Structures are given as C-alpha cells and as structure tokens.
Amino acid sequence: MAVLGAARALGADRRAKRTVIFLATTGEELGTAGHPLVRGPPGGAARPDVANLEVEMIGRPDSLAGGPGKGWLTGFERSTMGERLAAAGIPIVADPRPGEHFFERSDNIAFALRGIPAHTLSS
C-alpha cells in the first residue's frame, strides 16, 4: 500500500522534474533476480541522478526510532536522502541498530554496490 500511495501522490503532481519508476520486486536473495533495474534503467545506462528507496516493515512502530509515526533509514550517512526526507517533513532518523548491519544485508545493497544511492525506509 505504501508504494501505491506514493505512486498515486507523485502521479497527481504534473510538475515532476524527473521520471520516477515504482517497482515491486521479489527474488533479491537470489542474486538480485528481482531487480532488473540494477543493470540500468530501460533504454540506457544508469544515470547519476538515479536513486533506490526500498520500503519495508511499514506500520510496525519502532521504539528506538521514536515510536509510532517515526521512520528510520538504512545507510542514512551514505547519501543526502535521509536529510532531504527529513527536510521535507518526514519524521526520519538514521538506523537505530547499526550493529545489525541492515544496510549491508538489505535488498538495496545491489544498487549501492553500483554507486546508486540506495536505502531502506522502515517504521
């Protein structure tokens, strides 16, 4: 529902400055089989303004992130994505469990290893 809600909201805004692709995938644990875009967007090589934002565990409040209504982002320090989301009014913090290495173990790592800003947003 989170992906569909974001797609509807962005689709209603005709002032978008770039193309946004919403993709529901599976199979990342099998060598990124579910992420064909890891090899580049359709019709060309990956561009530097490409980013990946995975959404997981939505609706499961995390007391270490601040409880209900607060989110956390894996790899917060690896790009400006977290800062930009926070500046846009999204209550988000860095991963409260860095020792668990969620960033390195997450599905978005296939993008990050190719230099694409990639994070997972959880609540």
A tleap script that builds the chain and sets N, CA, C and O, in Angstrom:
source leaprc.protein.ff14SB
mol = sequence {
  NMET ALA VAL LEU GLY ALA ALA ARG ALA LEU
  GLY ALA ASP ARG ARG ALA LYS ARG THR VAL
  ILE PHE LEU ALA THR THR GLY GLU GLU LEU
  GLY THR ALA GLY HIE PRO LEU VAL ARG GLY
  PRO PRO GLY GLY ALA ALA ARG PRO ASP VAL
  ALA ASN LEU GLU VAL GLU MET ILE GLY ARG
  PRO ASP SER LEU ALA GLY GLY PRO GLY LYS
  GLY TRP LEU THR GLY PHE GLU ARG SER THR
  MET GLY GLU ARG LEU ALA ALA ALA GLY ILE
  PRO ILE VAL ALA ASP PRO ARG PRO GLY GLU
  HIE PHE PHE GLU ARG SER ASP ASN ILE ALA
  PHE ALA LEU ARG GLY ILE PRO ALA HIE THR
  LEU SER CSER
}
set mol.1.N position { 0.811 -1.196 0.000 }
set mol.1.CA position { 0.000 0.000 0.000 }
set mol.1.C position { 0.854 1.259 0.000 }
set mol.1.O position { 0.471 2.271 -0.587 }
set mol.2.N position { 2.016 1.202 0.659 }
set mol.2.CA position { 2.895 2.373 0.700 }
set mol.2.C position { 3.368 2.748 -0.695 }
set mol.2.O position { 3.392 3.926 -1.051 }
set mol.3.N position { 3.741 1.754 -1.481 }
set mol.3.CA position { 4.233 2.021 -2.837 }
set mol.3.C position { 3.117 2.584 -3.701 }
set mol.3.O position { 3.331 3.543 -4.443 }
set mol.4.N position { 1.933 2.000 -3.613 }
set mol.4.CA position { 0.801 2.505 -4.403 }
set mol.4.C position { 0.417 3.916 -3.981 }
set mol.4.O position { 0.107 4.756 -4.826 }
set mol.5.N position { 0.437 4.180 -2.682 }
set mol.5.CA position { 0.115 5.524 -2.195 }
set mol.5.C position { 1.110 6.556 -2.688 }
set mol.5.O position { 0.717 7.643 -3.111 }
set mol.6.N position { 2.388 6.233 -2.641 }
set mol.6.CA position { 3.410 7.158 -3.139 }
set mol.6.C position { 3.280 7.360 -4.640 }
set mol.6.O position { 3.433 8.480 -5.127 }
set mol.7.N position { 3.001 6.296 -5.377 }
set mol.7.CA position { 2.833 6.406 -6.831 }
set mol.7.C position { 1.644 7.300 -7.172 }
set mol.7.O position { 1.730 8.134 -8.074 }
set mol.8.N position { 0.557 7.133 -6.468 }
set mol.8.CA position { -0.630 7.975 -6.729 }
set mol.8.C position { -0.340 9.442 -6.426 }
set mol.8.O position { -0.710 10.324 -7.201 }
set mol.9.N position { 0.323 9.701 -5.299 }
set mol.9.CA position { 0.617 11.082 -4.917 }
set mol.9.C position { 1.552 11.747 -5.923 }
set mol.9.O position { 1.311 12.880 -6.339 }
set mol.10.N position { 2.609 11.056 -6.313 }
set mol.10.CA position { 3.538 11.639 -7.279 }
set mol.10.C position { 2.926 11.718 -8.668 }
set mol.10.O position { 3.220 12.647 -9.421 }
set mol.11.N position { 2.085 10.762 -9.015 }
set mol.11.CA position { 1.427 10.777 -10.318 }
set mol.11.C position { 0.454 11.932 -10.475 }
set mol.11.O position { 0.196 12.381 -11.592 }
set mol.12.N position { -0.085 12.415 -9.372 }
set mol.12.CA position { -1.022 13.534 -9.414 }
set mol.12.C position { -0.310 14.868 -9.599 }
set mol.12.O position { -0.940 15.856 -9.976 }
set mol.13.N position { 0.990 14.908 -9.341 }
set mol.13.CA position { 1.781 16.134 -9.462 }
set mol.13.C position { 2.389 16.206 -10.856 }
set mol.13.O position { 3.357 15.504 -11.150 }
set mol.14.N position { 1.839 17.032 -11.695 }
set mol.14.CA position { 2.294 17.133 -13.088 }
set mol.14.C position { 3.565 17.975 -13.225 }
set mol.14.O position { 4.049 18.178 -14.339 }
set mol.15.N position { 4.110 18.467 -12.109 }
set mol.15.CA position { 5.304 19.304 -12.161 }
set mol.15.C position { 6.577 18.512 -11.914 }
set mol.15.O position { 7.633 19.109 -11.703 }
set mol.16.N position { 6.513 17.212 -11.933 }
set mol.16.CA position { 7.681 16.385 -11.634 }
set mol.16.C position { 8.846 16.758 -12.548 }
set mol.16.O position { 8.671 16.952 -13.751 }
set mol.17.N position { 10.020 16.854 -11.964 }
set mol.17.CA position { 11.211 17.244 -12.716 }
set mol.17.C position { 11.936 16.056 -13.329 }
set mol.17.O position { 12.829 16.231 -14.157 }
set mol.18.N position { 11.557 14.852 -12.926 }
set mol.18.CA position { 12.210 13.661 -13.471 }
set mol.18.C position { 11.243 12.497 -13.439 }
set mol.18.O position { 10.198 12.547 -12.790 }
set mol.19.N position { 11.609 11.466 -14.141 }
set mol.19.CA position { 10.803 10.251 -14.170 }
set mol.19.C position { 11.020 9.468 -12.889 }
set mol.19.O position { 12.147 9.341 -12.410 }
set mol.20.N position { 9.936 8.945 -12.337 }
set mol.20.CA position { 10.010 8.091 -11.161 }
set mol.20.C position { 9.431 6.746 -11.546 }
set mol.20.O position { 8.327 6.665 -12.086 }
set mol.21.N position { 10.177 5.695 -11.268 }
set mol.21.CA position { 9.720 4.339 -11.561 }
set mol.21.C position { 9.378 3.662 -10.246 }
set mol.21.O position { 10.201 3.620 -9.331 }
set mol.22.N position { 8.173 3.134 -10.149 }
set mol.22.CA position { 7.762 2.366 -8.979 }
set mol.22.C position { 7.806 0.907 -9.374 }
set mol.22.O position { 7.241 0.502 -10.389 }
set mol.23.N position { 8.488 0.123 -8.555 }
set mol.23.CA position { 8.736 -1.253 -8.918 }
set mol.23.C position { 8.526 -2.133 -7.697 }
set mol.23.O position { 9.128 -1.903 -6.649 }
set mol.24.N position { 7.690 -3.122 -7.829 }
set mol.24.CA position { 7.516 -4.121 -6.775 }
set mol.24.C position { 8.302 -5.346 -7.219 }
set mol.24.O position { 8.093 -5.861 -8.318 }
set mol.25.N position { 9.206 -5.812 -6.362 }
set mol.25.CA position { 10.084 -6.904 -6.761 }
set mol.25.C position { 10.121 -8.014 -5.723 }
set mol.25.O position { 9.641 -7.870 -4.598 }
set mol.26.N position { 10.692 -9.089 -6.132 }
set mol.26.CA position { 10.980 -10.218 -5.247 }
set mol.26.C position { 12.195 -10.930 -5.815 }
set mol.26.O position { 12.544 -10.716 -6.976 }
set mol.27.N position { 12.824 -11.746 -5.049 }
set mol.27.CA position { 13.939 -12.538 -5.541 }
set mol.27.C position { 15.304 -11.933 -5.328 }
set mol.27.O position { 16.285 -12.438 -5.873 }
set mol.28.N position { 15.404 -10.860 -4.548 }
set mol.28.CA position { 16.706 -10.240 -4.330 }
set mol.28.C position { 17.693 -11.201 -3.687 }
set mol.28.O position { 18.899 -11.123 -3.922 }
set mol.29.N position { 17.172 -12.096 -2.884 }
set mol.29.CA position { 18.047 -13.053 -2.210 }
set mol.29.C position { 18.650 -14.057 -3.188 }
set mol.29.O position { 19.564 -14.804 -2.839 }
set mol.30.N position { 18.137 -14.070 -4.401 }
set mol.30.CA position { 18.628 -14.992 -5.434 }
set mol.30.C position { 19.468 -14.232 -6.458 }
set mol.30.O position { 19.243 -14.358 -7.662 }
set mol.31.N position { 20.419 -13.456 -5.992 }
set mol.31.CA position { 21.303 -12.748 -6.914 }
set mol.31.C position { 20.656 -11.580 -7.609 }
set mol.31.O position { 20.909 -11.358 -8.793 }
set mol.32.N position { 19.838 -10.831 -6.923 }
set mol.32.CA position { 19.120 -9.660 -7.439 }
set mol.32.C position { 18.232 -9.984 -8.628 }
set mol.32.O position { 18.019 -9.132 -9.490 }
set mol.33.N position { 17.717 -11.193 -8.684 }
set mol.33.CA position { 16.842 -11.591 -9.780 }
set mol.33.C position { 15.614 -10.691 -9.876 }
set mol.33.O position { 15.061 -10.522 -10.963 }
set mol.34.N position { 15.181 -10.114 -8.767 }
set mol.34.CA position { 14.006 -9.262 -8.771 }
set mol.34.C position { 14.294 -7.818 -9.105 }
set mol.34.O position { 13.370 -7.006 -9.134 }
set mol.35.N position { 15.542 -7.468 -9.359 }
set mol.35.CA position { 15.901 -6.076 -9.618 }
set mol.35.C position { 16.522 -5.885 -10.994 }
set mol.35.O position { 17.730 -5.668 -11.090 }
set mol.36.N position { 15.735 -5.958 -12.060 }
set mol.36.CA position { 16.313 -5.752 -13.387 }
set mol.36.C position { 16.892 -4.347 -13.552 }
set mol.36.O position { 17.786 -4.150 -14.375 }
set mol.37.N position { 16.404 -3.370 -12.792 }
set mol.37.CA position { 16.911 -2.009 -12.925 }
set mol.37.C position { 18.300 -1.828 -12.355 }
set mol.37.O position { 18.934 -0.800 -12.593 }
set mol.38.N position { 18.789 -2.809 -11.601 }
set mol.38.CA position { 20.146 -2.734 -11.080 }
set mol.38.C position { 21.137 -2.634 -12.236 }
set mol.38.O position { 22.188 -2.005 -12.105 }
set mol.39.N position { 20.810 -3.241 -13.346 }
set mol.39.CA position { 21.684 -3.219 -14.518 }
set mol.39.C position { 21.512 -1.946 -15.327 }
set mol.39.O position { 22.204 -1.751 -16.327 }
set mol.40.N position { 20.612 -1.087 -14.916 }
set mol.40.CA position { 20.370 0.175 -15.607 }
set mol.40.C position { 18.917 0.292 -15.998 }
set mol.40.O position { 18.237 -0.717 -16.181 }
set mol.41.N position { 18.429 1.530 -16.130 }
set mol.41.CA position { 17.024 1.731 -16.499 }
set mol.41.C position { 16.772 1.300 -17.931 }
set mol.41.O position { 17.706 1.231 -18.730 }
set mol.42.N position { 15.515 1.008 -18.270 }
set mol.42.CA position { 15.196 0.627 -19.649 }
set mol.42.C position { 15.676 1.693 -20.628 }
set mol.42.O position { 15.457 2.884 -20.403 }
set mol.43.N position { 16.315 1.283 -21.691 }
set mol.43.CA position { 16.718 2.217 -22.736 }
set mol.43.C position { 18.056 2.892 -22.519 }
set mol.43.O position { 18.413 3.773 -23.301 }
set mol.44.N position { 18.814 2.525 -21.498 }
set mol.44.CA position { 20.107 3.187 -21.337 }
set mol.44.C position { 20.800 2.845 -20.044 }
set mol.44.O position { 20.263 2.137 -19.192 }
set mol.45.N position { 21.985 3.356 -19.917 }
set mol.45.CA position { 22.799 3.114 -18.729 }
set mol.45.C position { 22.282 3.937 -17.547 }
set mol.45.O position { 21.594 4.942 -17.725 }
set mol.46.N position { 22.625 3.494 -16.355 }
set mol.46.CA position { 22.228 4.217 -15.146 }
set mol.46.C position { 22.806 5.630 -15.179 }
set mol.46.O position { 23.936 5.841 -15.619 }
set mol.47.N position { 22.024 6.584 -14.713 }
set mol.47.CA position { 22.451 7.977 -14.667 }
set mol.47.C position { 22.763 8.360 -13.224 }
set mol.47.O position { 22.287 7.705 -12.297 }
set mol.48.N position { 23.550 9.401 -13.024 }
set mol.48.CA position { 23.939 9.756 -11.654 }
set mol.48.C position { 22.794 10.263 -10.781 }
set mol.48.O position { 22.937 10.308 -9.559 }
set mol.49.N position { 21.679 10.639 -11.364 }
set mol.49.CA position { 20.575 11.134 -10.549 }
set mol.49.C position { 19.587 10.031 -10.177 }
set mol.49.O position { 18.488 10.324 -9.706 }
set mol.50.N position { 19.957 8.783 -10.380 }
set mol.50.CA position { 19.112 7.647 -10.050 }
set mol.50.C position { 19.294 7.293 -8.585 }
set mol.50.O position { 20.409 7.332 -8.066 }
set mol.51.N position { 18.203 6.949 -7.922 }
set mol.51.CA position { 18.260 6.510 -6.528 }
set mol.51.C position { 17.260 5.385 -6.337 }
set mol.51.O position { 16.327 5.218 -7.122 }
set mol.52.N position { 17.472 4.623 -5.287 }
set mol.52.CA position { 16.594 3.498 -4.958 }
set mol.52.C position { 16.152 3.658 -3.514 }
set mol.52.O position { 16.977 3.866 -2.625 }
set mol.53.N position { 14.857 3.561 -3.283 }
set mol.53.CA position { 14.324 3.606 -1.927 }
set mol.53.C position { 13.414 2.407 -1.736 }
set mol.53.O position { 12.335 2.328 -2.323 }
set mol.54.N position { 13.857 1.489 -0.917 }
set mol.54.CA position { 13.066 0.306 -0.575 }
set mol.54.C position { 12.168 0.669 0.607 }
set mol.54.O position { 12.523 1.524 1.418 }
set mol.55.N position { 11.019 0.029 0.702 }
set mol.55.CA position { 10.093 0.265 1.811 }
set mol.55.C position { 9.791 -1.079 2.455 }
set mol.55.O position { 9.303 -2.001 1.802 }
set mol.56.N position { 10.089 -1.175 3.751 }
set mol.56.CA position { 9.847 -2.417 4.480 }
set mol.56.C position { 9.324 -2.113 5.872 }
set mol.56.O position { 9.539 -1.029 6.415 }
set mol.57.N position { 8.639 -3.086 6.431 }
set mol.57.CA position { 8.195 -3.039 7.825 }
set mol.57.C position { 7.371 -1.779 8.153 }
set mol.57.O position { 7.464 -1.243 9.257 }
set mol.58.N position { 6.580 -1.322 7.201 }
set mol.58.CA position { 5.734 -0.153 7.426 }
set mol.58.C position { 4.584 -0.540 8.355 }
set mol.58.O position { 3.976 -1.599 8.200 }
set mol.59.N position { 4.299 0.322 9.309 }
set mol.59.CA position { 3.192 0.081 10.233 }
set mol.59.C position { 3.574 -0.737 11.449 }
set mol.59.O position { 2.704 -1.192 12.191 }
set mol.60.N position { 4.859 -0.927 11.659 }
set mol.60.CA position { 5.345 -1.640 12.845 }
set mol.60.C position { 6.227 -0.674 13.619 }
set mol.60.O position { 7.445 -0.675 13.438 }
set mol.61.N position { 5.639 0.146 14.475 }
set mol.61.CA position { 6.402 1.180 15.182 }
set mol.61.C position { 7.626 0.625 15.896 }
set mol.61.O position { 7.593 -0.454 16.488 }
set mol.62.N position { 8.693 1.386 15.823 }
set mol.62.CA position { 9.966 1.005 16.421 }
set mol.62.C position { 10.304 2.016 17.511 }
set mol.62.O position { 10.520 3.191 17.212 }
set mol.63.N position { 10.354 1.589 18.747 }
set mol.63.CA position { 10.616 2.494 19.863 }
set mol.63.C position { 11.996 3.151 19.740 }
set mol.63.O position { 12.163 4.293 20.169 }
set mol.64.N position { 12.975 2.467 19.173 }
set mol.64.CA position { 14.301 3.062 19.021 }
set mol.64.C position { 14.334 4.180 17.982 }
set mol.64.O position { 15.236 5.018 17.997 }
set mol.65.N position { 13.358 4.193 17.084 }
set mol.65.CA position { 13.267 5.258 16.077 }
set mol.65.C position { 12.370 6.397 16.556 }
set mol.65.O position { 12.275 7.427 15.888 }
set mol.66.N position { 11.726 6.233 17.681 }
set mol.66.CA position { 10.854 7.284 18.207 }
set mol.66.C position { 9.411 6.866 18.332 }
set mol.66.O position { 8.574 7.675 18.732 }
set mol.67.N position { 9.084 5.616 18.000 }
set mol.67.CA position { 7.722 5.114 18.162 }
set mol.67.C position { 6.836 5.376 16.969 }
set mol.67.O position { 7.327 5.645 15.872 }
set mol.68.N position { 5.513 5.298 17.176 }
set mol.68.CA position { 4.557 5.464 16.068 }
set mol.68.C position { 4.751 6.777 15.310 }
set mol.68.O position { 4.966 7.832 15.908 }
set mol.69.N position { 4.671 6.690 14.008 }
set mol.69.CA position { 4.787 7.877 13.167 }
set mol.69.C position { 6.212 8.264 12.827 }
set mol.69.O position { 6.430 9.248 12.121 }
set mol.70.N position { 7.172 7.524 13.306 }
set mol.70.CA position { 8.586 7.814 13.038 }
set mol.70.C position { 9.176 6.703 12.180 }
set mol.70.O position { 8.805 5.537 12.317 }
set mol.71.N position { 10.085 7.067 11.308 }
set mol.71.CA position { 10.721 6.087 10.455 }
set mol.71.C position { 12.226 6.128 10.601 }
set mol.71.O position { 12.783 7.061 11.179 }
set mol.72.N position { 12.881 5.104 10.069 }
set mol.72.CA position { 14.337 5.088 10.062 }
set mol.72.C position { 14.832 4.603 8.710 }
set mol.72.O position { 14.136 3.891 7.986 }
set mol.73.N position { 16.050 5.007 8.393 }
set mol.73.CA position { 16.611 4.773 7.071 }
set mol.73.C position { 17.955 4.065 7.196 }
set mol.73.O position { 18.845 4.530 7.908 }
set mol.74.N position { 18.098 2.942 6.503 }
set mol.74.CA position { 19.395 2.269 6.490 }
set mol.74.C position { 20.381 3.111 5.691 }
set mol.74.O position { 20.001 3.768 4.721 }
set mol.75.N position { 21.633 3.092 6.093 }
set mol.75.CA position { 22.670 3.816 5.357 }
set mol.75.C position { 22.470 5.317 5.328 }
set mol.75.O position { 22.905 5.976 4.383 }
set mol.76.N position { 21.821 5.876 6.341 }
set mol.76.CA position { 21.490 7.306 6.397 }
set mol.76.C position { 22.686 8.177 6.015 }
set mol.76.O position { 22.542 9.151 5.276 }
set mol.77.N position { 23.853 7.822 6.517 }
set mol.77.CA position { 25.060 8.633 6.323 }
set mol.77.C position { 25.676 8.472 4.937 }
set mol.77.O position { 26.643 9.167 4.628 }
set mol.78.N position { 25.165 7.598 4.104 }
set mol.78.CA position { 25.777 7.299 2.815 }
set mol.78.C position { 25.301 8.197 1.677 }
set mol.78.O position { 25.861 8.146 0.582 }
set mol.79.N position { 24.284 9.013 1.915 }
set mol.79.CA position { 23.812 9.951 0.886 }
set mol.79.C position { 23.055 11.079 1.595 }
set mol.79.O position { 22.998 11.128 2.824 }
set mol.80.N position { 22.487 11.963 0.813 }
set mol.80.CA position { 21.685 13.052 1.384 }
set mol.80.C position { 20.201 12.697 1.427 }
set mol.80.O position { 19.379 13.537 1.793 }
set mol.81.N position { 19.843 11.459 1.058 }
set mol.81.CA position { 18.430 11.092 1.004 }
set mol.81.C position { 17.729 11.289 2.346 }
set mol.81.O position { 16.640 11.862 2.388 }
set mol.82.N position { 18.332 10.825 3.443 }
set mol.82.CA position { 17.716 10.976 4.757 }
set mol.82.C position { 17.516 12.426 5.135 }
set mol.82.O position { 16.457 12.802 5.638 }
set mol.83.N position { 18.528 13.244 4.896 }
set mol.83.CA position { 18.426 14.680 5.186 }
set mol.83.C position { 17.317 15.327 4.364 }
set mol.83.O position { 16.572 16.166 4.871 }
set mol.84.N position { 17.209 14.940 3.113 }
set mol.84.CA position { 16.171 15.519 2.238 }
set mol.84.C position { 14.771 15.088 2.669 }
set mol.84.O position { 13.838 15.891 2.653 }
set mol.85.N position { 14.627 13.820 3.052 }
set mol.85.CA position { 13.329 13.360 3.536 }
set mol.85.C position { 12.948 14.105 4.816 }
set mol.85.O position { 11.800 14.518 4.979 }
set mol.86.N position { 13.907 14.273 5.715 }
set mol.86.CA position { 13.647 14.996 6.961 }
set mol.86.C position { 13.292 16.458 6.673 }
set mol.86.O position { 12.384 17.009 7.295 }
set mol.87.N position { 14.005 17.087 5.732 }
set mol.87.CA position { 13.726 18.482 5.375 }
set mol.87.C position { 12.344 18.640 4.756 }
set mol.87.O position { 11.741 19.711 4.835 }
set mol.88.N position { 11.840 17.563 4.134 }
set mol.88.CA position { 10.512 17.595 3.527 }
set mol.88.C position { 9.417 17.324 4.564 }
set mol.88.O position { 8.237 17.257 4.221 }
set mol.89.N position { 9.811 17.170 5.835 }
set mol.89.CA position { 8.821 16.984 6.890 }
set mol.89.C position { 8.551 15.542 7.265 }
set mol.89.O position { 7.641 15.263 8.046 }
set mol.90.N position { 9.322 14.632 6.724 }
set mol.90.CA position { 9.135 13.212 7.056 }
set mol.90.C position { 9.940 12.920 8.319 }
set mol.90.O position { 11.159 13.093 8.327 }
set mol.91.N position { 9.275 12.479 9.384 }
set mol.91.CA position { 9.985 12.221 10.644 }
set mol.91.C position { 10.836 10.955 10.548 }
set mol.91.O position { 10.338 9.842 10.722 }
set mol.92.N position { 12.119 11.141 10.269 }
set mol.92.CA position { 13.002 10.021 9.985 }
set mol.92.C position { 14.338 10.201 10.709 }
set mol.92.O position { 14.824 11.318 10.885 }
set mol.93.N position { 14.906 9.091 11.114 }
set mol.93.CA position { 16.209 9.093 11.774 }
set mol.93.C position { 17.097 8.036 11.112 }
set mol.93.O position { 16.637 7.221 10.312 }
set mol.94.N position { 18.370 8.078 11.469 }
set mol.94.CA position { 19.298 7.055 10.995 }
set mol.94.C position { 18.942 5.721 11.640 }
set mol.94.O position { 18.295 5.671 12.686 }
set mol.95.N position { 19.371 4.658 11.003 }
set mol.95.CA position { 19.160 3.299 11.503 }
set mol.95.C position { 19.556 3.230 12.979 }
set mol.95.O position { 20.719 3.456 13.311 }
set mol.96.N position { 18.607 2.923 13.870 }
set mol.96.CA position { 18.928 2.882 15.298 }
set mol.96.C position { 19.677 1.617 15.725 }
set mol.96.O position { 20.033 1.471 16.894 }
set mol.97.N position { 19.912 0.722 14.797 }
set mol.97.CA position { 20.608 -0.532 15.112 }
set mol.97.C position { 21.769 -0.769 14.132 }
set mol.97.O position { 21.771 -1.772 13.417 }
set mol.98.N position { 22.741 0.129 14.090 }
set mol.98.CA position { 23.828 -0.034 13.107 }
set mol.98.C position { 24.604 -1.328 13.281 }
set mol.98.O position { 25.154 -1.845 12.309 }
set mol.99.N position { 24.663 -1.855 14.472 }
set mol.99.CA position { 25.371 -3.107 14.708 }
set mol.99.C position { 24.743 -4.311 14.036 }
set mol.99.O position { 25.387 -5.350 13.893 }
set mol.100.N position { 23.488 -4.180 13.622 }
set mol.100.CA position { 22.803 -5.273 12.926 }
set mol.100.C position { 23.138 -5.303 11.426 }
set mol.100.O position { 22.830 -6.278 10.742 }
set mol.101.N position { 23.764 -4.240 10.921 }
set mol.101.CA position { 24.198 -4.158 9.515 }
set mol.101.C position { 23.045 -4.357 8.533 }
set mol.101.O position { 23.187 -5.063 7.535 }
set mol.102.N position { 21.906 -3.733 8.820 }
set mol.102.CA position { 20.756 -3.852 7.930 }
set mol.102.C position { 21.067 -3.323 6.531 }
set mol.102.O position { 20.592 -3.878 5.540 }
set mol.103.N position { 21.864 -2.248 6.441 }
set mol.103.CA position { 22.180 -1.691 5.128 }
set mol.103.C position { 22.895 -2.727 4.266 }
set mol.103.O position { 22.524 -2.948 3.113 }
set mol.104.N position { 23.904 -3.350 4.824 }
set mol.104.CA position { 24.682 -4.324 4.067 }
set mol.104.C position { 23.896 -5.595 3.777 }
set mol.104.O position { 24.185 -6.292 2.805 }
set mol.105.N position { 22.906 -5.903 4.608 }
set mol.105.CA position { 22.131 -7.133 4.417 }
set mol.105.C position { 20.825 -6.891 3.656 }
set mol.105.O position { 20.077 -7.834 3.401 }
set mol.106.N position { 20.549 -5.648 3.295 }
set mol.106.CA position { 19.262 -5.325 2.691 }
set mol.106.C position { 19.253 -5.544 1.179 }
set mol.106.O position { 20.296 -5.692 0.542 }
set mol.107.N position { 18.056 -5.560 0.640 }
set mol.107.CA position { 17.877 -5.747 -0.798 }
set mol.107.C position { 18.479 -4.613 -1.614 }
set mol.107.O position { 18.862 -4.816 -2.766 }
set mol.108.N position { 18.568 -3.420 -1.030 }
set mol.108.CA position { 19.075 -2.269 -1.771 }
set mol.108.C position { 20.592 -2.310 -1.987 }
set mol.108.O position { 21.126 -1.491 -2.736 }
set mol.109.N position { 21.284 -3.237 -1.351 }
set mol.109.CA position { 22.745 -3.280 -1.459 }
set mol.109.C position { 23.203 -3.484 -2.903 }
set mol.109.O position { 24.280 -3.016 -3.271 }
set mol.110.N position { 22.417 -4.166 -3.720 }
set mol.110.CA position { 22.794 -4.371 -5.127 }
set mol.110.C position { 22.918 -3.037 -5.856 }
set mol.110.O position { 23.796 -2.879 -6.705 }
set mol.111.N position { 22.053 -2.078 -5.538 }
set mol.111.CA position { 22.140 -0.744 -6.135 }
set mol.111.C position { 23.342 0.004 -5.564 }
set mol.111.O position { 24.119 0.599 -6.310 }
set mol.112.N position { 23.493 -0.026 -4.237 }
set mol.112.CA position { 24.567 0.706 -3.570 }
set mol.112.C position { 25.938 0.262 -4.073 }
set mol.112.O position { 26.834 1.090 -4.236 }
set mol.113.N position { 26.106 -1.016 -4.315 }
set mol.113.CA position { 27.386 -1.521 -4.803 }
set mol.113.C position { 27.709 -1.007 -6.201 }
set mol.113.O position { 28.859 -1.076 -6.634 }
set mol.114.N position { 26.721 -0.500 -6.899 }
set mol.114.CA position { 26.930 0.072 -8.230 }
set mol.114.C position { 26.972 1.599 -8.189 }
set mol.114.O position { 26.912 2.257 -9.227 }
set mol.115.N position { 27.078 2.164 -6.960 }
set mol.115.CA position { 27.217 3.614 -6.817 }
set mol.115.C position { 25.908 4.372 -6.843 }
set mol.115.O position { 25.917 5.600 -6.923 }
set mol.116.N position { 24.783 3.682 -6.778 }
set mol.116.CA position { 23.475 4.337 -6.794 }
set mol.116.C position { 23.024 4.542 -5.352 }
set mol.116.O position { 22.997 3.577 -4.587 }
set mol.117.N position { 22.665 5.773 -4.950 }
set mol.117.CA position { 22.148 5.974 -3.596 }
set mol.117.C position { 20.951 5.050 -3.370 }
set mol.117.O position { 19.973 5.094 -4.117 }
set mol.118.N position { 21.037 4.226 -2.347 }
set mol.118.CA position { 20.010 3.219 -2.127 }
set mol.118.C position { 19.831 2.996 -0.631 }
set mol.118.O position { 20.798 2.786 0.101 }
set mol.119.N position { 18.601 3.043 -0.201 }
set mol.119.CA position { 18.308 2.916 1.224 }
set mol.119.C position { 17.025 2.111 1.424 }
set mol.119.O position { 16.271 1.872 0.481 }
set mol.120.N position { 16.797 1.705 2.655 }
set mol.120.CA position { 15.536 1.086 3.026 }
set mol.120.C position { 14.899 1.935 4.109 }
set mol.120.O position { 15.531 2.263 5.113 }
set mol.121.N position { 13.638 2.288 3.895 }
set mol.121.CA position { 12.853 3.055 4.861 }
set mol.121.C position { 11.971 2.081 5.626 }
set mol.121.O position { 11.237 1.294 5.029 }
set mol.122.N position { 12.047 2.139 6.943 }
set mol.122.CA position { 11.240 1.275 7.794 }
set mol.122.C position { 10.590 2.106 8.880 }
set mol.122.O position { 11.047 3.206 9.191 }
set mol.123.N position { 9.517 1.574 9.459 }
set mol.123.CA position { 8.911 2.283 10.578 }
set mol.123.C position { 8.880 1.386 11.796 }
set mol.123.O position { 8.404 1.798 12.854 }
savepdb mol mol.pdb
quit
